[in-house]
Amino acid sequence: MKILHISDTHGKHQILKDLPNADVIVHTGDITEDGTEEEVKDFIEWFSGLSYAHKIFIAGNHGNCLYGANIEGLPDNVHYLCNDSITIDGIKFYGVPMFLQDDLDGNFLELFGRIPADTDVLLTHQPPLGILDEQDGINYGDYTFTNV
């Protein structure tokens, strides 16, 4: 299975042209810039129109309007994962969004503890601590992934 990964398009997804071929495209968050429902609708329309057999996306820290949202009416091959999974051709994808509210409520670690052991592809918006997470001398990655 060939997987194409994109992230952090911040509402500029329309400028992506000639994306590589893949069986599955995944977008791991920050589909919007301001986190508005209109931006989410625009992204979903664009994403749904892509020619990939399967499309999966999760929310990032710029998608707060998706917190607690139940997205209905997606095409059968488009999947929004919010602490849940989808199995495609025997490969289990599990998506963990990045909502500030989960961190403030203290739910973040509990949500990571729910990641099934049989997950094949884990989709998150944050990298593990110390792996490509440094900016201005500060590591912003998540320490919960350092031992996964």
N, C-alpha and C positions, 0 to 999 in steps of 0.2 A: 504494500500500500504506500502510495506517495502522498505526503502531507505537505501542503503549503501553509506556512505560518505568517500572519501579518498582525500588527498591533499598533496602537497609538496613532491612528489616522486622524483623530481629532476633527472630524467633520470634513476632511479633505479626501475622502475615499474616492470621489468622482474623478480625481486626477490620476488614479492608478489605471494604467493601460497596459495591455500585453503582459498580463500576469502569467507566470509559468504554468504549465499543465500539472495537474495533480488529481488524485482521486477525491481528496478531502481538503477543503480550505478551512482554516481556523483563524479566528480573530480574537486575540486575548486581551481585549479591553481598550478603553478610551476611544470608543466609536464616535463620541461627540466632543465638542470643545466646551460647551456651556452646560451640558447635561439636560437639554430640553427634550420634551416629547417629540417635537417637530424634527429635531436632529436625529433622534432614534428612528422615527418613521422613515426619514430620508435614507438612513443607512440600511434599514431592513429592505426597503424597495430595491436599492442598489445591490445589496448582498444576495437577495433572492433571485435577481436577474442574472447572476453570474452562472457560467455554464458548468460548474463543478457538480459532480454527482451528489456530493454531500457538503453541507456548509454548517459550521458550528461557531457560535460566538458566546463570549461571556462579558460581563460588565467590568469596567475598571474604575478608578477613582474619579473619573469625569462622567460617570453614568449614574449619578445619584437618583435620577428620576426612575431608574429601574429597581430601586430598593423596594422589595416586597411586591414588585409587579408580576402579573401573570400575563404573559404575552400570548394572545390567542390569534388564530388564523394564519399562522405561518405555514408555508408550503411543507409538504411531508419530508422534504430533504433539507430543511433549514431547522436548526436546533439551537435554542437559547438555553445554556446550562447555568443553573444557579444552585450550586451545591447538590448536583445530581449528575446522572450519567446517561450516555447513549452508547449502544454497542453497534458497530458497523463492521460487517465482514469479520466478525469474531474479535475485533479490537475494541476494548472498553475505554471510552473517553470520559473523563470526569472533570467538571468545571467548577472552579472556586472563584467567585467574583471578589472584587476588592471594594467593599463599601466601608467608608469611615464609620458609619453607624455601628457596624459589627464590632469594630475595634473599640469604640467608645462604650458600648454595652458589655464588653468583655466576652463576646461570643466568638471572636476570631479563632482562638485556640480550640474551642469546642468544635467549630466547623471543620478545622483541619483534622481533628481527631476522627471525624466521620468519613474521611477519604477511604474508600474500600481498598483492602489489601490487593484485590485482583485488578486494580486499575492498571491499564497499559499505557495510557497517555494522560498525563495530568496537565490541565490547562489552568494557569493562574495569571494574574496580572503582574505579580512581583517575582523577581528572581530570588534564588537562595542568597543568604547573607555572604558577601565576599566574592560573588561570581557575577562580574559585569554589572555591579550595582553602585559603583563609586561615582560620586560627583562632588567636586570641590573638596576632596579629601574625606568625605563622609560616605560610609556604606549604608545604603537604604534598603538592602535586601532583607528578606524575612528569615530569622533564625530557625523557624519551625521546619524549614526545608533542608537544613544542613544535614539532617540525619535520615531523610526519607529515602 
